[in-house]
Amino acid sequence: MSGHPKTHPVGPIPGIHPVFPPCTPASEACEVDLQIGIFFDGTGNNQDRDDTARGKQGQQCSQAVQRLFNHLVHQRGFETMRPLKLGIPLLFALLTACDSGSAKEDMVPVSLTGIDHLADHLSVQDFWVNSTSGFQAGTGGTVVCCVSLPRKWRPDLTVVVGWSITNWRDCGWEEYERRIPVDRYEKVGSLYVHFMADGVVRAVSSNITPAYSDPDYPGPHDKIPSKDPWDVYGNRHRQCPPQDGPMIMERAE
């Protein structure tokens, strides 16, 4: 780049002078610290009036906003432009514009249920979704309140699911944690977390329960075994060596 413009593109503005960084813009690295103070003063930036009153009364009469402005200019060495007189409508418009890009989603509390598709010697003894415990997964009869889902599904919607698996036959105790996508839904409903026999975990939001093999249920229709491994393998499991905690197999990124 060569040279700098001498005036603003729409013409010079009285009292405003361009300040350029002390470096060459065409260089490989050009960094300057830019500090900006913006002051919203509903009193109309009445510095002259306040200073006159202070001279007559011998005390501090200026507004807090004006004192902060003076501190930044005179003690912190800020370059200044002329004060801006911003009315309430403009301030409201600025704040509204800032907030419009961060509007909160319409979240809905939904019940939580875990579905255990694992082999008969394994059980999901505990699971949780976004830190909310669903307790033990089973055939769909246990319902816990609550987790939150957006009323409207979006493609990047995910939840963090954690679960522990007890191997009643072979003395195993493992813990997993994984971020998984939530299946697409048209209307938000209860959240069913399926622990599949092949290790896959699916999160399905639906107002139809998977417990009764309803063909309209949008999630997986794999067999949900009815099992009691703590009864079948209880004696063998009691002979397992003590274990201080589960073996951590997977952690969500």
KAPE-V270677 format. One record per backbone hydrogen bond with DSSP energy under -1.0 kcal/mol. CO is the residue of the C=O (numbers start at 1). NH is the residue of the N-H. E is the energy in kcal/mol with one decimal. If there is no record, write none. Layout:
# KAPE-V270677
CO:NH:E  CO:NH:E
This chain:
# KAPE-V270677
8:11:-2.6  13:16:-2.0  21:23:-2.1  24:27:-2.3  41:44:-1.6  45:47:-2.0  46:50:-2.4  47:51:-2.9  48:52:-2.0  49:53:-2.2  50:54:-2.3  51:55:-1.9  52:56:-1.6  53:57:-2.5  54:58:-2.2  63:67:-2.2  64:68:-2.2  65:69:-2.2  66:70:-2.4  67:71:-2.1  68:72:-2.2  69:73:-2.1  70:74:-2.9  71:75:-2.0  71:76:-1.0  72:78:-1.6  87:91:-2.2  88:92:-2.8  89:93:-2.1  90:94:-2.3  91:95:-2.5  92:96:-2.6  93:97:-2.2  94:98:-2.1  95:99:-1.9  96:100:-1.7  99:102:-1.5  105:107:-1.2  106:151:-3.2  108:149:-2.3  110:147:-2.6  111:191:-3.0  112:144:-2.4  113:193:-2.6  114:138:-2.3  115:195:-2.8  119:122:-1.8  121:168:-2.0  123:125:-1.2  123:166:-2.4  124:137:-1.9  126:164:-2.4  127:134:-3.3  128:162:-2.6  129:132:-2.2  132:129:-2.6  135:127:-1.1  138:116:-2.9  144:112:-3.2  147:110:-3.5  149:108:-3.2  154:157:-1.8  157:182:-2.2  159:180:-2.7  160:130:-2.9  161:178:-2.9  162:128:-2.5  163:176:-2.9  164:125:-1.1  165:174:-2.4  166:123:-1.4  167:172:-1.3  172:167:-3.1  173:247:-2.9  174:165:-2.7  175:249:-3.0  175:250:-1.0  176:163:-2.2  178:161:-3.1  180:159:-2.3  190:206:-2.5  191:113:-2.2  192:204:-2.9  193:115:-3.2  194:202:-2.0  195:117:-2.3  196:199:-1.7  200:196:-2.7  202:194:-3.0  203:183:-2.8  204:192:-3.5  210:213:-1.2  214:217:-1.8  228:231:-1.5  228:232:-2.2  229:233:-2.8  233:237:-2.6  234:238:-1.9  236:239:-1.1  237:240:-1.7  247:175:-2.5
